[in-house]
Amino acid sequence: MLELRLLREKPEFVIERLAVKNFDAKEIVADILKIDLERRNAQTELDANLAKQNKAAKSIGMLLKEGKKDEAEQAKKDVAALKAESELLKQKQEQMSQKQAELLVLLPNLPCQDVPQGKSAEDNVVVREGGEKKSLPDGAKPHWELAKELNIIDFDLGVKLTGAGFPLYVGKGAKIQRALISYFLDRNTKAGYLEVQPPLMVNEDSAYGTGQLPDKGEQMYHVGLDNFYLIPTAEVPVTNIYRDAIVPKGDFPIKLTAYTPCFRREAGSYGKDVRGLNRLHQFDKVEIVQITLPEESYAALDGMVSHVESLVKELGLPYRILRLCGGDMSFTSAITYDFEVYSQAQGRWLEVSSVSNFETYQANRLKLRYKDGDKMRLAHTLNGSSLALPRILAALLEDNQLSDGRIAVPECLRPFTGFDYID
């Protein structure tokens, strides 16, 4: 959530920056500032009323001591009237504060100055590419055919058990999933991230704190009876560890990593680009989260991008890093780098990670602060996938298929799988 102070001081700047996200903020900003003025005027009136009320209340005892009973009774009536008026002013102020909060959450985060203009994924900027595209054997197959032939992923049984988008991993398919998770977690902890294992469901406050609500509520699975939400990413519970927290300045940077299943409704996702593992409703992902001082967050972002890049390199996959344009960024992000790996068998790039800096946007919703001298300031939050498993596995299966039908396991994963080939 944007800071109200920024809207008061630089409304035109906010409108200009949000236009980079193709978001017209003029009307909402004007409404917020109008309500803010009314709310502050109500506060001034309330403060004056309370001062009169206190003064009148103090005079009652003195009037009684002086034997001025009639004047004391009138003072009591004045206090009662002021109390009633103050209560109405409090209610008005609460209503305006609530309305203002409802409007503030409709504004996306401001994109930072490095975010390019653009309306869609076609306008994203390629920062760099790495790895080599392999020459696959004749008759190379997409991962959904390989998975069926090798009996490592059963999509049909997943449909039987739950529905489309919930695959069943079998034998070496299940084991390579576990190997990827262990490999990613080990690499993250060696890079200084503390491993945590968070809940897979969160309450409404947590979903609000990181910006899933109200913006992405329709994409989340809701457990209605308890009003819980299945997490779309470990970012939600992990970042919320520090909701309503005042972090000692010396504790920064906070670096956390977690493996969780993730749940996304992905409403409206159909067609050839969602076949197999390309888009799922339940999938495994390892996440990294950092909470930093504002002046250190962009150095932390660069470090996170380099770390994720090292993982993709070690897996031996051709990849590229994109800086997302304004029109392709998330609601909450100030800047995002996407990682894509190339699927030779499908002839397309597959997104496997997003690494983002949210600056103070999430921290403001979370009330995640630190003390800087005598002042309370908002921290910066960042997160990234390191990595999301489905498309990584899809690319590994397709890019490592051999002419004899086997699939070679990357060297870095063999200590975790216990086998060198899937056959």
N, C-alpha and C positions, 0 to 999 in steps of 0.2 A: 504494500500500500504506500502510495506517495505521501511524503510528509506535508502536512497542512501548511507549515511555514513556507515551504517552497512554492505552493500555489498562491499564497498571499503575496510573496515577494517577487515572483517571476511567472505570472500567469501566461504571458505571451511565449516565454521560453518553453513552458510545459506543452502548450498547444503546438508549437513548432516541432519539438522533438517527437511528440506522439504522432505527428503527421508522417514521420519516417516509418512508423508501423502501420501506416494507412488508416489511422484512427483519428476521427474528427472529434476533438475534445472541447470545442468551443462552448457548446451548450452546457455540458456537465460542469466544466470549470466555472462558468458564470453562475450556475445554480449553487455550487458549493460555496463560492465566495459570497453570494447573497445570503445564504443561510448562516454562514459564518459571521457576517456582520450583524444579522438579527440576533444570533446567539450571544455574541459579545455585548450587544446593547442590552439584552435581557440580563446578562451577568452584571453589568454596571448598575442596572436598575435594582437587581436583587441585592447587590452589595450595599447600595444606598438604603434600601429598605431594612436590611439587617442592622445597619448602623443606627437608624432611627429606632428600631425595635429595641436594641440594647440600651440606647440612651433613655427611652421611655421606661423600660423595665427597671433601670437603676434609680430613676426618679421616684418610683412608687414608695420605696422604703423611706426616703427622705421626706416625702410629702406626709406620710403617716406619722413620722416622728414630730413633724411640725403641726400635726393636728388638722391637716387639710384633707379630710376624708373625701369630700366631694371631688377634689382635684385628683386624688389618688384613684378613685373609682373611674374617673374619666381616662386617666393614664392606663388603667387596666384594659379598658375598652379599646383604647388606641393600640395597645400591644396586641390584643386579640385580632384586631382588624389587620394590622401589619403582618401578623403571623399567617393569616389566611391569604393575604396578597402575596407574601413570600412563597407560600406553598404553590400557588398558581404559577408564579414565575419559575419555580424549580421544575414543575411539570412541563412548562413550555420549553424550558432550556433542555430538559432531557429528551423531549420529542424532537427538537431541532438537532441535537447531537446525534440521535439515532438516525435521522434522515440524512444528515451529513455523512455519517459512517457508511450508510447504504449507497450513497453516491460515490464516495471515495473508492470503494472496492470495485467500481465499474471502470476505473481508469487503469490501464496497463502500466507496467513499469516503463520508465524512459529508456530508450536505447542509448547506449553511450556513443560518443562521437565517432568511434571506429566502425560502427554498423553501417553497411552500405545501403543505399536506397534500393528499393525493389518491391515487387508485388507478390512474387511466388518463388518456388524453389529454383526456377530457371535463372533467377537473378542472384543466386548465392555466388560467393567468390571462392574459387579454389586457392587455398593458401599454399599447399604443397602436396606432392604425391610421393609415394614410396613403394618399394617392393616391385617384383616383376610378375607380369602376367604369364602364367604357365602355358605351355603347349599341351593340351589334353589329348588323350588317345582318341582314335577314331571311334565314333559312336558314343562319345561322352554324354552322360545323363544328368538331369537335374536331381537334386537331393531327394525329392519325394519318391522318385523311381529307385534310386540307390537304397533308400531306407527300407522300401518294401522288399526288394530283392535280398537284402542282407538281414532282414528281420530285426532291425534295430529301432525303428519307430513305427508304431501302428496307429495310423490316423483314423482308420475305420472303427477300431475298438474305442478310441477316444470319443468318437461321435456317439457310440453306443452307451458309454458310461456317463457322458455329460452332454456333449454337443460339439459342433465344429469349432476348431480353435483350441481344443484341449487334447493334445496328442498324448499317447502312452509310449514311454520310452522302455525299450526291452533289451536285456542282456548288455552287450557292449555299448549300445546306445545310451542306456542308463548310466553305465560306468564312465563313459566319456563326458557325460553331463557333470557327474560328480568330480571328475578330474579337472575340468575347466573351472569349476567353482573353487576347488582347493588351490589350483594354480593361481587364479586371480587373487584370492584372499592372501595367499602367501606372499605374492609380489607386492600387494598393497601394504601389508604389515611390515615388510622389509623396508618399504619407503616411508615408514613412520606413522602409518595410519593405525589407530586402535580399533580392533575388531569388536563389534557389538552384534547381538542377535535380538532385534526388536520384535514387537508384536506384529502380526500380519493384518490386524484390524485396528483402526483408529477411531477416536470420537470426532464429533463435529468440530470442536475447537482446533484439533490438530489438522484436520483437512482445510480449515479456514486459514490456519497459521502459515502454511506454505503456499497457499493460493489455489489449491484445487477447488475449494468452494469460495464463491459461487460459480466461478468461471467454467469448471470442468465437471460439475456435479453429474451431468447426464452420462459421462464416460466412466463413472465409478460404480462398482457393485455395492448396493446399499443393503445392509442387514436391518430391515425395518423394525423388527420387534425391539431391538436394543439400540437402534439409531447409531450403529457403527458402520464404517466403510472399509471394505477390503482395499488394501493399499495398492496404488498403481505403480509405486516405486518405493524403495527403502528411504529415499529422500524425505518422505513425509514423517515417519516416526523418528528417524535419526535426527533430523533438524529440530523437531519438536522437543527433543530432550532438553533443549535450552530455551523453551518457551517460558516467558515470565521470569527470566533469569537476569541477574546482574553479574557478569563474568569479571573476575579480577583481571586487570590489564595484562598482568604477567602470565596468564594462562593461554594467551594467543600465541601461535595459531592452534586451534583445535582441529585435529584431523581424525576422522572416523571412517570406518569401512564396514559394510554389512552385506551379507548374502540374504536375499529373500525371494520367494516366488512373488510375482507381480500379477495383478488382475486388472484388465482393462476391457470394457465392453466393446470398444472399437466399432461403435454403431455406424452403419453405412459403408463398411469396408467389404467390397466384393470385387470379383474379377480375377484375371490371371496373375496379377501382382501380389495376391494374398495367398497363393497356393502354398501348401506344405508348411514350412516354418517361417515363411515371409511375414505373416501377421497372425498373432495368436491372442486369445483372451486370457490365457495363463501362461506365464513364461518365467524362467529363472534369470536373475540379474544380480551382479555384484556392483555395489555403489560406493563411491567415495564422496565424502562431504567435508568441507572446510568452513570454519568460522574464524574470521580474521579481523584485524584492525583495518579501517577503511584505506589507509595509505599503503597497506600491504596486499590488498586483494588482487590487484592485477598481476603482481609477481606470482602470487599463489595460483592464479588462473593459468599463467604460462607454464608453471611447474606441473599442474594437473594435465594440461594438454600434452606435455612432453612424456609424462608417465604413461598415459593411455597409448600414446604413439609407440612407446617401447614394448607394450604388450602385443600390439598388432604386429610389430616387426618380428618379435620372437615367434609368433605363430606362423610366420612366413607368408602372410597374405598381402596381395597388392592392395594399397589403400590410398585414400586421399582425405585431406582435411579441408572442410569448407567453413568459411565465416558466413553465417546466415544473414541474409538481408532483412530489412525491417518487416517486410510482409510475410516472412516465413518463420519469424521468431515466436517463442511462446509469450503468453500474456505477462508472465512474471519476470522474464529475463531482461538483463541490461545488455548482454552480449552472449552469443552461443557459437561454439565450434562443434560441428558435426563430423564424425568419422564415418566413412563409408569403405567397405571392402568390395572388391570386384568379384562377382560371380561369373566365372568363365562359361559355365554350362548354361546359365540363364542369359548371359550377355548384358548384364546390368549391374549397377552399383546398389549395394545394400547398406542401409544405415545401421550401425552397430553401437554408436555412442553419441551422446550429446554432453558437452562440458560447458557449464554456464556460470556466469557471475550475476548475482541478483542485487548486488550492492546493498542498499538498506531496505529494499522493497519487502522482502520476507521478514527481516528483523523488526520492521515497524509493526507488522501484523502480529508478530510473535512477542513483541515487547522484549526483545533480546538486546540488552544494553551492557555498557561498561562505563566505569567512572574514569574520566579524564580530568584530573585536578578536582575542581569543584563542580564540574559539569557532567551530566549524564549524556552519553552519546550512543547512537545505534551502531552495532557491529555490521560487518558485511558477511553474507552467506554465499557459498558456492557449492556446486555438486557436479558429478559426472558419472557416467556409466563406465565401469572398468571390469568387465564389459557385460553387455546384454548377450545372453547365450544363443537364442534361436538362429539369428542370421550368421553369427560367427560359426556355429555348427554347420549350417547350410553351406557356407563358403568352404569350410574345411573338408566336408565330404566331397564337394564338387571339384575343388582344386587339387585334391590329393588322390583322386581315383586313378588306378593303374590299368594297364591294358589287360591284365589277367582277372580284373573284376574286384580286386582287393582295394582297400583304401589305406594309405599310409598315415600313421599318426605322427604329428609333428614331434620333433625331438624333445621340446620343452615339456610336452605332456606325458611322455612315456614313463617317467618315474611315478606319475600319478595313476596311469591306466594299468600298468603291469603288462601291457601288450603293445606290439609295434604296428600291428595291422588290424583292421576290421575286415573279417572275411566270414 
